[in-house]
Amino acid sequence: MELQRRMVLSGAVAAGALLQGRAYAQSAPNRKVIPWADQPASVPPPLANVVKGITPWESLDSWITPNDQFFSIAHYDRPMIDEKAWRLDVAGMVTKPMTLTLANLKALPRQEVTSTLECSGNNGLPFAVSTIGNARWAGASLANLLHTAQVKTGAIEVVFYGTDQGEEVVHKDTPMEVKFNGTFARSMSIEDAMNPANLLCYEMNGAPLPAANGFPVRLIAPGWYGVCNVKWLRRIELRDSRYLGRFMGRDYVTVREVQRDGKTTVTETSVGRMLLKSAPARVTLQDGRYRIEGMAWGPAPVAAVEVKIDDGPWTKAALDANKSEHAWQAWHLDWSPTPGEHTISSRAIDRSGAVQPATDDPPIASKKTYWESNGQITRHVRIA
């Protein structure tokens, strides 16, 4: 039944794209995908339980990413949760603390959002070139729940705690070493949490959340990197001070060298909102005609995508209509290549005129960590 439901959903998405003349639709029978010559490295064994379900760009062939092709990241264990026993606490600086069951949450007004989720390590790690996906998420409004709980004056931050836990070691192999049981958690300001698009999500593409993607409930915060969208949600806590757990203050921190008054200094910022980006997804061949297809996304609406082939000029691609302000946009460029190996690069431009940076631009070149790598992506392809 679930497989049948997924096939109906995928077929509807593909049919809608075909009817509107969009490029990123289900592959036609005589349509051939030319594999990239530069395939990414495999996930190294130590990370086999951390990173799962990476689907190559060549296989992400619909605007909506099917659940069984959606990537999954786990920082500690991957908890298996009994939905009947699961509870969500809303506590801290609220006048009306509450504990909700899944049934309580589903009894609240249902809300949907289609948004793209990208791992902040995408393209920063050698094996992560397609840790991204787009889905229809459904659940209860976070803002409405916080209003019901009545946030107290003085609260400045909302912390989201997952169920997943693991051992933490601070000052390892020193006299100050400390070990403790850590719980995955991320936070955002009250103002950010009150965004009406934020969901306490229990459905993904019309089905219950898969276990790997946060069953029974996760946070969906459109426009924020995947790490901010806490999975296996267990507790929401309102605070009057900043939360500085591992995944806010020690890990998922972007380190950059910057020049100030002729001197090099270092800045450290916590990973947060997604950045302007695009990626060549694949090259296709149909009826003797080649086409380059890709996706573009960002915090602001994408206005244009340009493509560069080998050492040629930047050429504007055809951009699909924006079907959701929080979701990626498909683009394509028809191509008449010569036989041999070629490089294909893309760059996105938003409505304010901001351009996706090149890898040698200061925001990327000065970065010392692999998070938030939104530099222009170049892929290699061989044409027979």
N, C-alpha and C positions, 0 to 999 in steps of 0.2 A: 504493500500500500504506500509506504513512504517513498520507495523508488519511483512508483507510478506518479505520485504527487510531484516529485522533483522533476521528472521528465516533462510533465505538463507545464510546470513553471518555466523550465528552460525553453521549451518550445514556444511558449507565449512570448517570452522576451525576444527570442530570435525572430519570430514572425513579425513582431512590432517593429524591429529594426529594419527588416527587409521591406515592409510596407512603406517606411519613411525614407528609404534609400540610403540607409546608414551602412557603413562599411563593416562595423564590428558585429557581424551576425553569425549565425551558425554556418559552418563551412558547407559549401555546395559540393555535390558528389565529385565533380571534376576539378575541384580546387585543391591545389597542392601547397603545403607549407614547406618552405625552404628552411631547414634548421640552421641556427646560428653556428658559425664555425668556432666561436669562442664560448664553449659551454662552461658553466660555473663549476667550481670544485664541489665535491660531495661534502655533506655535513660531517665534520670530524667526529669520531666515536665518542669523545667525552661529552659532546653536545647532542647526542642522539635522542635523549629524552627531553632536552630543552627545546629544540627546534624540530617541528614535524610538519608534514603536509605541504612542503614547498612545491608548488606546481609551476613548471617552466612557463615563461611568457607565451611560447608558441602554443601552449595548450589552453591558455585563458582566452577562449574564443567567444565569450559573450559578455555583455555589459554587466549582468549580474553573475557573480562567481558562485557556482554551486557549492553547497556545504561540504561535499566530499573533496573539493579542490581548494578549500580555504586553509591558509597556513595557521599554525598554532604554536605559541611560545609559552613555556612554563618555566618559572624561575626557581621553584622548589619542587614539590611533588605535584602529581596530577590527581587531585582528589576525586573520588567517586562518591557522589552525594545522593542520599535518599531524599527525594523531594518531599516526602511526607514528614520527615524529621527536620528538614531545613527551616531555618528562621533567619530573618533579617532584623537586626536591632538598629534603631535610630535613637542616638543617645548624645550625651554631652550637653552643650549649651542650647537646649531646647526646653520650652515650657511643657510640652507634652511628649515625653519619650514614648516610644512604641516598639512593639515586636510584631512583625508581620509573618504570616505563613505565605506560601506560594499562592494559595487560594485567595488570601486577603489581597495580595498584589494584583492578581488577575481580575479581582472584582472592581478595581479602580478603572477609570476611563482608559481605554486602549489607545495608544498612539503609535504611529509608524514614522520611520525616517529611513531613507535610502542614503547610505554614506559609505565612503571608502575608508578602509582601515589599512594603515601602512606601519610596519615595524620600523622603529627609528634607526635600526641597524641595516635597513635595506640599502644595498649598494655600498655600504661601509665595510661589510664583511665579505670575504671572497666567495662564500657559498650562498650568500643572500642577495640575489639579484631580482627576485620576484616575490618577496615576502610582503604581499599586498593583495587586497581583494575588495570587492564591492558587494554589499548585501542589503536586503530589506530587513531592517530590524524592527521589532515591535515589543512594546512593554508599557509601563506606567511612567508618567512624567515625574522626573526627579524634582523639578521646581514645585510642582503641586504638593508632593509629599513633604518637602521642607516647609512650605507654607502651612500645611496642616500641623506639623510638629511645632510650629511657632518658634523660629530662631530668636534667641535672646540678643538683646543689645550688647555689643562688644564682641560677638563672634565674628571672626575674620576668615576662617578656613574650614573646609569640609574634608575630612579624611575618609577614604574608602578602603576598608580592610577585606582582603580575600580570605578564603578558607585555607589556601595553600600555605604550608609552613616548611621550614628547614633550619638546619643549624647555621648560625652565623659566628664568625670569628673576627674579632677586632684586635689589631696589633699582634697579628700572628707571629709566633716564634720570637716574642720579646717578653721581658718580665711583666709587661702590662697586658699580656694576652687575656682576652675575655671571650668566653663562649656563651651563647644563649640561643634559645629557640626563636627564630624570627618569623614574622608573618608578613606576607606581601601586602603592601599598602602604598597608595599614592594619594596626593591631596591637590586641591585647587581652591582658589578664593571663593568666597560666598558669591561674588558677582558672576564668576565663570560658572559656578554650579547652577545658578539660576537661569542659565540659558534654556529657553523653552524647547530646544531640540534635544536636550539630554534625556536619556531613557534609563530606567531600570528594566533591562531587556530580558525577556524570557523566550522570544521567538526569533528565528533567523531564517529568512526566505520561506516563511509560512510553516515552519516546523519548529518543534522545541529546540532550544539551543543544544548543539552537540556537546558531549562531555568535554571534548578537547577545546571548545570555544567558550566554556564558562558555565555550563549547566549547573544549577537551574536558572541562575540570574547573574547577569553581569552589568557593568556600567557601559553605556555607549555615549560617548561625548564627541559628536561629529566635529571634525576639524583638528582633533588632537591625535598625536601618535598613539600607536597601539598600546604601549606600556601604560598610558594614562587611563585606558578603558578597562578597569579592573575586572578580572574574571572571578568566578566562584564567589561572588560577593556575600559577605557575612555581616558586616557592621558598617554603619555610617555614623561618624562622630563629628560634632561641631565643636570647634576650639576657638580660644581667644589668643592663640599663639601659633607660630609657624610649626608645621610638622617637618622634621628633618630625618626621616628614616633612611635606610640604605638606598632605596630606589628614588629618592628625592635629592639627598645631599651627598651620597658617596658614589653610587652607581647611576647610570643614565645622566651623567653630567658631561656636557660638551666643554672641552678645554681648547682655548685658542690663544695664540700669541698675537699681541697687538702692539703697535708702536705708539708711544706717548712721549712727547718732548724728546724725540730722538732715541728713546730707550725702549727695549723690549720688555713687555710685561705680560702677564697671563690673566685671562678672564675665565671664569667657570660659571656656566649657566645650566640650570636643570632642563632636561628635555621637556618640551611642552607641545605647542601647536605645530602641525605639519607645515612644511615649507613648499614653495612653488617648485613644481617638478614635472618632468615628462619622461617617457621611455619608449624607444622603438620596441614594439612587441614581437613582430614577425614580418617576414617577407612571404608573399603568396604568389602563386602562378596559376592563372586560370585562362584558358583559351588563348595561350600564347602571350598574355599580358601580365606583367609584374606589378605588384602593389606593395608599398611599405605601410604597415599599420602600427598604431601605437595608442597610448593613453597619456592624458595630461591631467593634473590635479593641483590643488593648492588651497591656501586659506581664503583667497579671493577668487572670483570667477575668472576662468581662463579666457583670454580674448583671442589668442592666436598661438599656433605652434609652427615653428620653422624647422626644416630638415636640411642637413648638410651631408652630401655624399662625397666621399673621398676629400679632395681639396677644393671642391666646387663651392659656389656661393650658397648662402642660406636661402632656402626656397620655402614659401608659405605652403603649408599643408591644408587640406580641406578639413574643417573642424565640425564635428557633429553638434547638433543642438544640445543645450544644457538641460538634461532631464531632471536634475536634482542639484540644488546649490551646494550640497555636501558630497557629491559623487564625482568620480573621474569622468572625463570626456574623451570619446574616441576621436581619432584623427587618421587621415590616410593621405598618401601621395602616390600617384601613378608614376611608374618608373620604366625606362627603357635601357636596361643595363647592358654593358659589354661583358663577355665571358671573363672570368677571373675573380680574384678576391677584392671585395669592396668594404669600406667602412661607412657606417650610417650613424649620424648623430642627430639628436633633436634638442630643441630648447623651447620652453613654454614662456609666454608673455601674458601677464595679467592685465586687467582693465586700467590699472594705474600706470602701466608702462614698465613695471618691474620685469626683468628678464632673468630666467633661470641661469645661474652663474656657470661659467666654465670651470673646469677643475683647477685651473691655475689662477682663478680670481681670488682675491684676498679672503673672502668669507670661507672658501673651501681650502685653499692652500695653507692658510694659517691654522687650520683645525688639526689638533693632535689626537683626537679620539674619533672613533668610527661612527658615532651617532650623528643623526641629522645630515647625512651626506646627500645633498640635493644638487650636486654638480651635474653638468650635462653628461649624458650617457652615450657612449660610442660602442656599437656592436659591429662584428665582422661577419660577412656572409660570402660564400663562394657560389658563383653563378656558372653553371656548366655551359 
